[in-house]
């Protein structure tokens, strides 16, 4: 119940920031439109809609990092968090309370992305529903990354780190804009060690119906999500105890 009530409070805070939500949902759609137009005017298959849409959907989730980081960092830098520290809530309740309301927003963002892609030529199939489910671990990873950053940085710092660095890293290292095989070498090896490209690949395989290839890719994303979420809880626990000692 503690987590539920705290989640409801955070959901209201997120919904209140309509401009941020609009940008987080709208910007990926603009990219989807622009890259689709580029594809229609070039002779090679660079941004085919069936491959582009899963990539853009995963890339759009990188904005969840900014949302979650801003939310927790603002609370940490205000007297609101110190009042909560006196409550019986545990660090796990806090982190889950920040995570839970972000997941429906992530799912809605993904659904909107696929819905718009249908008008751009994406074929309607039951695989799109599977793709939405497959993308959820990526959403949790990006949310957890934001919570980790928000636990370490203040609200001004997370704007630059999560708003610029994370979105660019997730875009360039996920193979959305170009085929990683064209570069190969060390760059491709680094990309394969990170979760971004695996999240995109899992979504692509879901859309194309290559079911046996989904989980090997998804294991990477799930592993990163768990590690980052645990790290966020540990860091928040340390900050919570440190804050409590300071307030005393």
Residue pairs with C-beta under 8 A, 6 or more apart in sequence:
2 87
2 88
2 89
2 93
2 97
3 93
3 96
3 97
3 100
6 89
6 93
6 94
6 97
7 96
7 97
7 100
7 101
8 101
9 97
10 71
10 97
10 98
10 100
10 101
11 101
13 71
14 21
14 67
14 71
14 101
14 102
14 105
15 21
20 66
20 67
20 70
21 67
21 105
23 63
24 60
24 63
24 64
24 66
24 67
24 109
25 60
25 108
25 109
25 112
27 60
27 63
28 56
28 57
28 59
28 60
28 63
28 109
28 113
29 112
29 113
29 116
31 56
31 59
32 52
32 53
32 56
32 113
32 116
32 117
32 120
33 116
33 120
35 47
35 52
35 56
36 47
36 49
36 52
36 120
36 121
38 46
38 47
39 45
39 46
39 47
39 48
39 49
39 52
46 178
49 117
49 120
49 121
49 122
50 122
50 123
50 204
50 207
50 208
51 204
52 117
52 176
53 113
53 114
53 117
53 122
53 207
54 131
54 135
54 200
54 203
54 204
54 206
54 207
55 174
55 175
55 176
55 200
55 203
55 204
56 113
56 176
57 109
57 110
57 113
57 114
57 131
57 135
57 203
58 135
58 138
58 170
58 174
58 176
58 196
58 199
58 200
58 203
59 167
59 170
59 171
59 174
59 176
59 200
60 109
60 110
60 113
61 106
61 109
61 110
61 135
61 138
61 139
61 142
62 142
62 166
62 167
62 170
62 171
63 167
64 102
64 105
64 106
64 139
64 142
64 143
64 146
65 142
65 143
65 145
65 146
65 149
65 162
65 166
65 167
66 146
66 158
66 159
66 162
66 163
66 166
66 167
67 102
67 105
67 146
68 98
68 99
68 102
68 142
68 143
68 144
68 146
68 147
68 150
69 146
69 147
69 149
69 150
69 153
69 158
69 161
69 162
70 146
70 150
70 155
70 158
70 159
70 162
71 98
71 150
72 98
72 146
72 147
72 150
72 151
72 236
73 149
73 150
73 151
73 153
73 154
73 155
73 157
73 158
74 155
75 81
75 84
76 150
76 151
76 154
76 239
76 243
77 154
77 155
81 243
82 243
82 247
84 94
85 240
85 243
85 244
85 247
89 97
91 233
91 236
91 237
91 240
92 233
94 236
94 240
95 147
95 229
95 232
95 233
95 236
98 143
98 147
99 140
99 143
99 144
99 147
99 229
102 139
102 143
103 136
103 139
103 140
103 143
106 135
106 136
106 139
106 142
106 143
107 132
107 136
107 139
110 131
110 132
110 135
110 139
111 132
114 122
114 128
114 131
114 132
118 124
122 128
125 209
127 206
127 207
127 208
127 209
128 207
130 206
131 203
131 206
131 207
133 206
134 202
134 203
134 205
134 206
134 214
134 218
135 199
135 202
135 203
137 199
137 218
137 221
137 222
137 225
138 195
138 199
138 202
138 203
138 221
138 225
140 225
140 229
141 195
141 199
141 221
141 224
141 225
141 228
142 166
142 170
144 225
144 228
144 229
144 232
145 162
145 166
145 228
146 158
146 162
147 229
147 232
147 236
148 228
148 231
148 232
148 235
149 158
149 161
149 162
149 166
150 158
151 232
151 235
151 236
151 239
152 235
153 161
169 196
170 196
171 177
173 190
173 191
173 194
173 196
173 197
174 191
174 196
174 197
174 199
174 200
175 191
175 197
175 200
175 201
176 200
180 187
180 188
180 191
180 197
181 188
191 197
192 198
194 224
195 220
195 221
195 223
195 224
195 225
198 217
198 218
198 220
198 221
199 217
199 218
199 220
199 221
201 213
201 217
202 214
202 215
202 217
202 218
202 221
205 211
205 213
205 214
205 217
206 214
